[in-house]
Amino acid sequence: MNLPKQLNLWLPSYLKDRARRTRQHTSPKRLWVALTDHFEPMGGGVSLETGLRRVAKWEELWPAIAAAAPKDEEGRPPCFTCFYPQEEYERPVVERLATLSRSGVCDVEIHLHHFNDTADGLRQKLALFKKQLHEEHGLLHLHRGELVFGFIHGNWALDNSHPTGFGCGVRGELQVLRDSGCYADFTMPSLPSPTQSRIVNQIYWTTGNPERPRGFDQGMDATPGGGVRGDLLMITGPTGFRFKDRLVPRLETGEIASYDPPTRYRAKRWLDLAPRIGDDIFLKLYGHSAREDNAAKLLGESTSPGALQGMFQWIAEEARARSLELHWASAFRMFRRIDELVSPPARGGDPESIKATK
């Protein structure tokens, strides 16, 4: 039976997580916040001119918004991570994003929509796109000497998870991603899609059978000093309910959009739901922010602030109220902190991980 909002998939895990948190007797100390956007300037089959115009809006307004936001514990501004679709690659568009990334307030990772694909086909796509992003634009990162990438699956269909097989087709996709250099997947939550994982509000390694879809439904939690415990690291966003001013609870997935902009109440709810490892909270938000309607709501105009300006202030205020050190992060920087936490004490993380250059 399919319950509304796919409750049959995620409600048991949500209730288990709520019960576990009520038993926790220590308060977290740090908050890491990443904006992981499904950034699709060519989405909808638009012209190159339209794609460039969409990026130009972010070039014009985003740096000033980031500069005006409260600085974090290390004096950093927020960073916006664009997960750019491999199948929509346009060199002039990506180069504009690469130029923006050099300012330190933007980063670029890999997004992919694919259909009826194979493991070999996926490997080829990822290898080609990694090479393009790195060699032609100076993007992506090195981690322990390997060129790596973060990943968001298009159409939510990670690991061939749609019941009809729509939007993927790859058997063992999680293992292909891992072996191709994916440091973490940022797809979840995918609600209200039936591709939603049965594990919510956790950062974990997948342990499912590569011969079957939905390998992310089984996993091992990331724990301090626990090391790597499976195949692909899943960094999930907040999933649950929000209740304010509603008779019927509304679904909360950390999406920010024109039809569901950030609010002060949502910022509080995000921190209540976001995954935690030891003393650190990891808040991953997402959107589809190249689109004109979402960009207008989030960025505003040069003469009137958009929703992002308030969002950063509300998150910073909530962090102070909870005595949390605030850290704005790219997707990669969030992963680096997780890697430091889970690394056994003898290894102690990898301070040599650096931004890849041409």
N, C-alpha and C positions, 0 to 999 in steps of 0.2 A: 504494500500500500504506500502510495506517495502522499505524504502529509504536506500541508501548506509550507512553503519556504524550505522544503526538503528537511523538515524537522526529524524525520526518521533517520537521516544520516548523521546529523550533528548534535541533536539535543542530548543524547546520553553523555557524550564527551563534555558538553557544556556544563551539565549538571555535576559531573564528576569534578571538573575544574573548579566550579563554585564551592563545592564542599571542601576540596583540598585547600583552597585559599582561606576559608574560615578557620582552618586548623593551624595556619601559619602564625607564628608568634613573633616573628621579626619583621621589621619594616625595610623595604628596599632603600637603597642609597643613591642610585643613579638612574637617569632616564635617557635613553637613546631614541632619537626621532628621525625617521627617514621617509621622504616622499618618493614613492616608487611608481612612476606614471607610465601607463600604456600610451606612449606618446606617438601618435599616428598622424603626422601632418599631411600625409598623402592619402589618408583614409577616405573611403567613399569614391575612390577612383578619380580624384580631382586632378587638375592640371598642375604642372610644376610651379606655375605662377602662384596658384592658390596655396600650395604647400609652403613655398617661400614666404608668402604673406603671413601664414599662420606662425611660422617660426619667428618672423620679424616682430610680431606682437610680444613674444616672450623676450626677445633680445632687447626690446625697448623698455619693458616695464619690470621684468623679473629682477634684474640686478639691483634696482632701487628698492624694491620690496625687501629683498634679502638684506640689504645694507641697513634698512630701517628697523628690522626685527631685533628683538633683544639678543645680545650676544650670549653664547653659551659659556660654560665653565672655562673653556680654553680661549675665549675671545673670538670664536668662529661664528659666521652667519649661517643660516639654513642653506642646505644644498638640495637641489631638485634633480633627481635621477630620471633621465629619459630612457625608458626601455623602447628602443627603436625597432620596428619590424624589418626583418631580413628581406621579406618578399616585396617591400616597398622602398628598397634602397634607391636613393637618388643622391649622387655625389654632392651637388651643390647644397642640398638640404642638410646632409650630415656634416658637411664642412662648416656650415653656420653654427650647428650645435657644438662642434669641436672647438670653434673659436670661443663660444660662450663658456665652454667647460674650462678653458684656460684661465678664466677669471676666478675659479674656485667655488662658484655658486651653482654649478651644473655638472652633471656627469652623464655618461651614456653607457647603457648595457644592452642586452639582446632580448628582443621580443620576436615571436614567430607565429604566424597563422599558416597552417599547412593541412592538406587534405589527402587522404588515401596514400600516405607516405610510407616509406620503409625505413628500417634502421640505417641502411647504407645511404639512402637519400638524405636522411637527417644529418648524418655525419658529414656528408659533403656540404650541405647548406651551412652548417655551423663552422666548418673549417674555412670555407670561402668568406663568410661574413667576418669571422675573427680576423682574417688576413686583411680584409678591406678596412675594417675599423682601425686596426693597429697600424698597418703600413701606410695607408693613404691619409689617415686623420690623426694619428697619435693617440688613439683612444684605447680603452681597456687597461687592465692592471696586471702586474706581475705578482705572483704569490709563490714564495719558495722557488723562484726561478722559472715558473711556468706562467704562460699567458692564460688568464682566466676570465670568466665572465659570469655575471648574474643573469637569470633567465625568468621571463614571464611568458606563459603559453597563451597564444591567441585562442579566442573562443572558449577559454577556460578548460579545454579538453586535454589537460596534462595526462600523460601516460595512457592515452586512448580511453579516457574515462567516461566519455559520453555514452549513454546506453545504446545509441544507434551507431556508434563508431564515427560520428560526425566530427570533423575538425582535427583529426590526427591520423590514426591508422598504424602507428609505430608500436610494435611489441618490444617491451623492455626499454621504453623511452628514458626512464630515470637513469638506467645504467649507461645508455648512450650519452646522455647529458654529462654524467659524472666523468666518463672516460674522455669526453671532448673538452674538459676543462671548466665545467660549470661549478662554481664555488658554492652556490645556493640557488634554490628556486623561490620566487616571490609571488607565485600565482594565487595562493590561497589567502583569504576566502574567495570562493567563486559563486557564492549564493546570489540569486536563487536558483542557479543552474544545478542540475542533477549530477554535475561533475564534482560537487563539493566533497572535500575530504571528511572522513569520519573522526578525524583528530582536529580539534580547534584550540586556539589560544595557547599553543605550545610551539616551541622551536625543537625540532626533532630530526632524526635521520630515518629515512625510509628503509623498511626491511621486507617489503612485499615480494611475492614471487614474480620474477621478470617475465615469466611465460604467461602471466595473466594481467589484465588491465588493473588500474587503480592500486598500484603498488604503494602509494602514499597512505592508504588506509591502515597500514601497519607501520609501526615505527618505535624508536627508542628515544626518550627525551634527552636533550642536551643538558648536561649537568656539569657543575664546576669540577674541573679536573678529570672528567669522565672520558675524554678523548672521543675519537670518531667511533660511532657504534652502528653504522649501517652504510647505505649506499649514498643517497643524495640528501644534503641538508635542506630542510624546509623552514623558511622564515615566514611565519604566518602573521596576518593582521588580526586586529580585535574582532571578535565575533560574539554576538549575543543580542540582548534586547535593550531598548531604551524606553523610558516610561513617562517622562515629563510631559504634562499637558495632554495626555492621551488616555482614553478609556481602554484602548487595545494597544498593547506594546508594539513598537516598530522595530524592525530588524536593524541592527548596527553591524556594519562590516568595515568601517574605516574608509568608505568611499567619500570623496569630496567632489561635488558636481553642482551644476546650476540648479538641479532639482533637489539637491540635498547638501546645502552648503554647511561649512563648519559653524558651530555655535559654542558658546561657553559651556553649556551643559554637555554637549558631545565631547568636548575636550576632557572633561572630568570622567565621562563614561569610558573613553578610550583608555585612560590610565587604569581604570578599574579592571578592564578586560585584557589588556595587552599581555603578551607572554613575558615570563620572568625567568631568568637564570640566576640563581643565587641572589645577590643584592642588586641586580640590574634589571630594569624594565626595558623592553624593546617594542617601541610603537612604530609600526609600519602602516602608513596611509597610502592610498592610491587614487587614481582618477584616469580620465581620458581627456587630458587638458589641452591638447592641440586644437580640439574642436572649437568653433567660434563661440557657441553658447557657454561652454564651460570656461573657456579662457576669459570671456567677458566678465563672468561672475567672480572668478577667482582673482584675476589681475586688476579689474576695474579699468580706470583710465588715468592718464597723467594728472588729471585734476580731481579725481575722486577715487579713494582707495577701494580695492576689492576685498573679497572675503579672506584671502590669505593673510592680509595684514593683521586683521583681528585674530585669526587663528594662532599665529605665532605668539601674540601677546597672551592669549588665554592659556596656551600650553605652558608658557614661561611662568605665569602667575600660579597655575596649578602645581607646577614643579616646586615653586617656592613654598606654597602652602603645605606641601608634603615633605619638605626638607630634602628634596632630591637635587643632586647635581644634574644640570641639564647639558646634554650633548646633542647638537645638531649633527646629522650624519648623512653621507651618501649611502647607497645600498652596500657598496664595498666596505666602507668604513664601519658600518654596522656589523657586517660579517667579520671584519678584523677583530672587533671587540669580542664577538662570540667565540672566535677561534682562540683568542687569548684566555678566555674564561674556561673553555673546555680542555685546553691543552694540559696534559699531565705536568706537574710542577718541574720535573727534570728538564722538559723541553722549553717550557715557559714562553710559548708564543713565538712570533716571528717578526722582530722589529725591523728586519731588512726588507719587508714587503714594501714596494715603491710603485708609484705611478709609472706605467709604461710610456716610453717616448718613442718617437720615430727612429 
